[in-house]
């Protein structure tokens, strides 16, 4: 079997329970995939393997990275990070499948980038989505997460936070001081508040 040269590095995220593992190649298409337990992971052979570790709580896969949330069970990342990185790297080098071809991306009420193009946005929503795309999404992805616009109603922007951002202690501060501040600066007449909705 042909080996696929792959390098993988790990980096901490603002969420202390989440570690991001970044490969030097794309792992999935432009969709995002989030698995909160083993039962949800049937579409991802890699996620199924990762759930074999007793400390893995959830797996988030997007572009060239995997964010893993560990259970709050006393195990520290410093104890397991090397093992996880080597396991994922070996899996990728051996050509292991990340996502099944027939897998459907994360199903949620979230408007992912591709869906943004399908649904008719109002002009204001288009502007908000563009601002999120340009200024916010790259930074959020760098931290091992994902943000998308859900809706805009009566001055309130509702976003969805996934991956490392979901449940992150600093995400509410990022939301208020960072994202809300940016949108209010750019669109002072329209924006009242930014909230997260992670149903």
N, C-alpha and C positions, 0 to 999 in steps of 0.2 A: 504494500500500500504506500502511495506517495505521501511523504510528509509535507505539510504546508508550513514553511518557515513563519513563525509568529512570535512576536515579542509582546509581553504583557506587563504593564506596571500598575501598581495599586496606589491609590491616593485617598486620603481622608476626605470626608465631606463635612459640611457644617452640622450634619446630623450625626452625633457620636455613635449611633447604632448602625450607620450605613457606611460601607466601604465601596469605592468605585474601582473597577478593574477595567483598564483601557487597553485595547489591542491596537496594533499598528495596521489594522485593516478593518474594513466594514464587516460587521457580523450579521446585520439584518438590513432590509430595505428601509425606506423612510418611515415606516410605521413604528409604533412603540408596542411593547409587549410587557404586561405586568402579571405576575403570578403570586397570589397571596397564600397559596398552600399547594400541597402536592396534587390534590385533585384537579386544580385549575391548570396544572403544568403539562397535561398530556400532549399539548401542541408543541412542546419544546423538550427534546431529548436532553439538552444541556440542563435546563431548569430541573427536570426530573432527577438528574444525577446530583445536582446541588442540594435538592431537598433530602438526599440521602445523609447529609451531614446534620446531626441533631441540633445544631445551633442556628440553622438557616430558617428565618421566618418568612421572608419574601424575596422575590427575584424580579428585577426590572431590566429589560434589555432594549437598547435603542442605539442606532447607528453603530459605533465602534466600541461601545462600553456596556458593562453589566454592573448594576448596583445591587449589592446584596445587603439586606437588613438582617441583622442577627437578633436572636431572641434575647430578652433581658434576663439571662439565667446565670449571671456571674462570670461567664466566659468573656475575656477581653479580646479585642481584635489583635493585640500584640501576641497573643498565644496561638492564634489560628491563621494569621494573614499569610504567612509563608506557605503553609499547607494549601490554602485556598488558591493562591496565585499559581503555584505549581500544578495543582489539579486542573485549573481552567486552561492554563497554557498547554499542558500535555494533551488535554481533550481537543483543543483547537488545532494543535500541530498534527494530531492523528486524523484530522479531517472529520471530527465528530459533528453531527448536525446540530445547529443552534435552534432553528425553528423549522417545523415541518412545512413543506411547500403549500399544503392546503390549510395552514393555520390562519385563523382570522385575527387581525390585530386587536388590541385592547378595546373591549366593548365598554363604552361608558357614555354618559351624556356629554362628554367632552367633545369639543369641536377640534379635531386634530387638523394639522395643516392641510391634508388632502381634502378633508370634509369641509374646511373653510372655503375651498374653491367651489364645492358643490352647492352649498347652501347660499342663498342670496343674502348677503350682508347688507345692512344699511350703510350709508356713507360713513357714519360715525363708527360703526363696528369695524369697517374696513380699516379705518385710520388706527383704531385701537389695536387691531390684529397686526397691522404693519409695525406699529411701535413695539409691541411685544416681540415680534419676530426679529426686529433689528437690534433692540437694546437689551431685552430681558432674556429671551430664550437662549442665546449663546452662553450667557453667564450661568443660567440655571442648569444647562446641560453640562457645563464644565464641573458643576458641583454634583453631577450624577442624577439630576432630576429632569423634569419636563413640565412646562407650563403651557396652557392653552386657554383661549377665550371660550367661555361657555355662553355668556349672554351679556347684553347691556340694556338696562331698563331703568328709567327715571333717575339717571345720573349714577347708578350703581353698576360697576363693572364686576362681573363674577368670573373668576378664573378657576381652573382646576390645576392642582399641584400634584405631581406623581413622582414615583421613584424616591430619591433621597429627600426630596422636599416634603413629601407627605409625612406629617407627624414630626417634622424637624423643629426643635425648640426655637431656632432663630427664624423660621419661615414667616411667622407673623410680623416680626420686625422688618424683614425684607419686604413683605407685602405692603406694610404701611409706609415705612420711610423710603423704600426704594421704588417700588412699582407705582404706588399711589402718588408719590411725589413727582415721578416722571410724567405720568399721565395728566396730573393736574397742571404741571408746568406747560405741557404741550397743548392741552385742551382745557384751559381754565373755565370756560363757559359751560362745558358739558359734564365734567367729571366731579362727582360728589365724594365717592368712596370706592375702594377696591376691596372685595371680600373673596375668600376662598370657599369653594363648595366641592367637597370631595366625596359626594355620594357615589 
